[in-house]
């Protein structure tokens, strides 16, 4: 995971740079005054809009119909005459999360009511406004050598230059796109958090650092982008992993990738930040802090600097607490303990003692504190480290005030990565695959037979699902661009409604630092590299003990169906005979391409083998998912299973990958179950995967907020969704529109799949009638020119519509992540990057576009 590095680079530490020229620096900014926290969960009044766009030929846009939406905590009376009536029981429970009782509060009473059930984060403030900000950073400076022989330049040429007009020496590197400098050690890793360089660059570069021991590159930094700047600019290269090393390194290697010269001034600064800068300060918003394999939303708690919270406490309330000491902050010896003391306005007190983790244990430690003895309108809570060394610093997860219920609402959202719609036993689409757990879920719920995702790539699809907003509007079309916290997310909506929000993912690129999808979640577990379903599901099962009696929203992501397809033995044997060699050279090639195959299938002779592996993966994840779905709490709640995209097994020249925008890759499973759902219902009408979030919120009875989307429950009432279904491919390579049984694909630029023989010219158009040709094998562009023109016009109108959202936060520069994505077939040769270049020009004059005017 990289969440820790994001925290380690908290903006508070940026003031170290002034030390290079001005000496010690005062802590930047002032501490905010202590604030009293009051719970207020009255649902807000919102003005929303409904998009009406039933005819794609209308072109540029949907009509925005203003709708005044007023949320009410009172369950509606008329819920018994439609399929929505089965929602009422659970919605009624969830609606009790809101603070107002029906017919309830005096409008003139501004005192927040006590919530009857739910999970509410408390706001922590320092007891002392002048709490210490920690020592100034320490710097070890490696100045440029007098002779270049001391530092090696193996790639490119280097020239030492004496001080110029300002007397500052520099090292000029040039004559190679990749330029490297080798700096001899020993380099003591203890106390190094980042490396600082003062650079002038004639062109944009990417800079990284590598530490070598015994001739091997032991530790690599992320790539740091540096724009063109002839004026000297100080850049920082973070190395948070160094705290895990004790032995000195033999060599420091600096790499500069880019055209043109680079000038390194003065030398290299090895910066030891203060311990306090490694965690979010208590004066700012909590952030996800990674420790022990999972991240929780937390702030720093230091010895001698207690934190306070004040809130209303109802009968039967309790606190959900957790803390961790990340590895870089660990101290040997007696760690001390956390003392939590609560007192109401009548002077009644209660306390909880929680021993701190011992040295070397960086796992989160959880506890619950019963507040039943101190109900009141103004309960003060104090969080303090006692009997701990003065330099002790812990990550204190935001305390959750929980009101238990005997039947807490439970919402589970499962996304099975790269899962084709036909690889579900209950689908009846002709694939022999065993999925008993998913079949049982469909048997007690609803199976949507015609669900399309919004794209064919993991992160953009999940971001679209969690925001109910297509990749065209989010601007995110790759696996290394993060969602801005400006975007309202599904997790934030559930958190606002009093749900404890939990996320466990199985792929590294879905971590918060890369995807931005951690916003709204109190806990998030993401791996350093892709993992199987079992450990990810174990995280969720382990969390359930901490959240007994409180509403939860859980997002579970499984990565097993994604390449390279390596199911455990028992599941492979279900579909592939033991001893049968799919790579036997004596077998005929049987039409398989001899080049362009994924590495694991080079030399493949039997085309049935990859499909057997894939089915084994699907059956394995179904088996593991069954361990979660069978739990009484999960089985009695709301559960949805879908996918981000599908997979292609050779159609259109795309082999064992999810390139293209054909049903193979955008038709995804969608199963939805809830108490008293119309069991065994199958919905044939077309639906969009990105509408699932709005559906879950409605089923849970959560107050409407900013979250968009159309509830899929409309389809159960026979209200067909007449809107076109649009998709935008990874890296903006293609777009599609599906409407009224027709599917049109427009290739926005010339491209080839990551694996396979396909080739798609710029602005080529394909048209398919799905009822007759579900695999999209016979294009009808020439046979149906009027339909093609109408759909092309609608799709182009959607593509050229101005993008009003500014939701692209950052592009990951994680060197190791990019390497892993390349192994998965995601980024190699994929350009351009994110940008504001038009997807297509409305009046494009090329011959292919002219045919549709």
Buried (B, 14 or more C-beta within 10 A) or exposed (E): BBBBBBBBBBEBBBBBBBBBEEEEBEBEEEBEEBEEBBBEBBBEEBEBEEEEBBBBEBBBEBEEEEEEBEBEBEBEEEBEEBBBEBBBBBBBBBBBBBBBEEEEBEEEEEEBBBBBBBBBBBBBBBBEEEBEBBBBBBBEEBEBBEEBEEBBBEBBEBEBEEEEEEEBBBBBBBEBEEBBBBBEEEBBBEBBBBBBBBBBBBEBBBBBBBBBBEEEEBBBBBBBEBEEEEEBBBBBBBBBBBBEBEEEBBBBBBBBBBEBBBBBBBBBBBBBBBBBBBBBBBBBEBBBBBBBBBBBBBBBBBBBBBBBBBBBBBEBBBBBBBBBBBBBBBBEEEBBBBBBBBBBEEEEEBEBEBEBBEBEBBEBBBBBBEBEEBBBEBBBBBBBBEBBBEBBBBBBBBBBBBBBBEBBBBBBBBBBBBBBBBBBBBBEBEBEBBBEBBBBBBEBBBBBBBBBBBBBBBBBBBBBBBBBBBBBBBBBBBBBBBBBBEBBBBBBBBBBBBBBBBBBBBBBBBBBBBBBBBBBBBBBBBBEEBBBBBBBBBBBEEBBEBBBBBBBBBBBBBBBBBBBBEBBEEBBEBBBEEEEEBEEEEEEEEEBBEEBBBEEBEEBBBBEBBBBBBBBBBBBBBBBBBBBBEBEBBBBBBBBBBBBBBBBBBBBBBBBBBBBBBBBBBBBBBBBBBBEBBEEBEBEBBBBBBBBBBBBBBBBBBBBBEBBBBBBBBBBEEEEBEBBBBBBBBBBBBBBBBBBEBBBBBBBBEBBBBBBBBEBEBBBBBBBBBEEBBEBEEBBBEEBBEBBBBBBBBBBBBBBBEBEBEBBBBBBBBBBBBEBBBBBBBBEEBEEEBEEEEBBEEEBEEEBBEBBE
